[in-house]
Amino acid sequence: MKALYKSAPGPHTSSLVDRPVPQLNERDNVRVKVQACTVCGMDVHIHHGKFPCDPPFIMGHEMVGTVESLGSNTTGRLKVGDRVVSQPHLYACGICDQCKNGLPQFCADKRSLGISRDGAMAEFVVIPEEYLHKIPACIPDELACLLEPFTILVSDVLVYGALERGETVAVIGAGQIGQLAVVAARAGGASKVFVTGAANDAEMRLPAALRLGADLAINSQTEDTVGIIMEQTGGKGVDLVVECSGNVHGINNGLAVLRAGGRMTVLGGSKQESIAVNWDVALKKALDLRFHMMSDYQHMNRAIDIFAGYTHGDLSALISHQANLEDWEEIFELLTAGKGIKACLKI
């Protein structure tokens, strides 16, 4: 079968090769015929040798496909032909302290599709039954792939962010995660959603945020982000900031536009050892900060329901590029150059 294969550590050790079709075993008891796989920022970093991983493996984890075959030890919950998406982080033990505290991403037994075991940028992948979720036909393939990362935003906006209907939201950062944050905020009943981005977001990402349902998209390098948002909220500030940039100026802008007693959920990594955050602003406003960047599969059904019934904007704005798996290099180059939002590889 065709597969995008990371053969060794380091940069540019990825290539499209022929790999054996994976076989069912006692643990990986469902074989899925992959229809599509979107490219996560993590995949781009893996390709360039900038993300910790354990090659060799087939890349990719944001996938959709159909059940092709089932092992003898499956429960009957799935049948051949079912359309499914997968949780990418597998095999957590469920009994260690990390698992019991709801942090399976730190379990020593965890293995992840396309990071520490074969992933889904291939014609077939084998996955344990319990990690697969059935999805309705009304969600197209390219959007179904995004359900896994969207669970992060269901958590950070609706659960940890505790968004209440009628509240205001500022999304800092207009990349893949920021766009999904707009969808979650709108689905949660936000009365106003503001998105801030950089100059290189002006052509594609800021307009996409408006198509998804944002009220205002702000170029923070040419516009007064804090002044605009404070004016739009009558000088009060927003109730919730979703920080998706990891940029020191974005973070401090987010703290500045929060109302007293407001909430910030943090997803953006700075990729630096330390940054200069205005800590006293957070202290004096009695802000509530929550750090969380892991998919929450307990909210997968809620994520599916939101995508299936979304009426606040055009979800197709989430996908900037589609291509066949054979054209993966062109897609990775575009994303590396920051020229896209989310790209979907059709298998």
ABEGO torsion letter per residue (X at the ends): XBBBBBABBEBGABBBBBBBBBBBBAABABBBBBABBBBBAAAAAAAAGABBBBOBBBBEABBBBBBABBBAABAGABBBGBBBBBBABBGBAGABAAAAAGBAAABAABBBBGAABBBABBABBBBBAAABBBBBAABBAAAAAAAAAAAAAAAAAAAAAGBBBGBBBBBBEABAAAAAAAAAAAAAGBABBBBBBBAAAAAAAAAAAAAAGBABBBBAAABBAAAAAAAAAGGAEBABBBBAAGBAAAAAAAAAABBBGBBBBBABBAGBABBBBBAAAAAAAGBBBBBBABBBAAAAAAAAAAAAABAAEBAAAABABBBBAAAAAAAAAAAAAGABABBBBBX
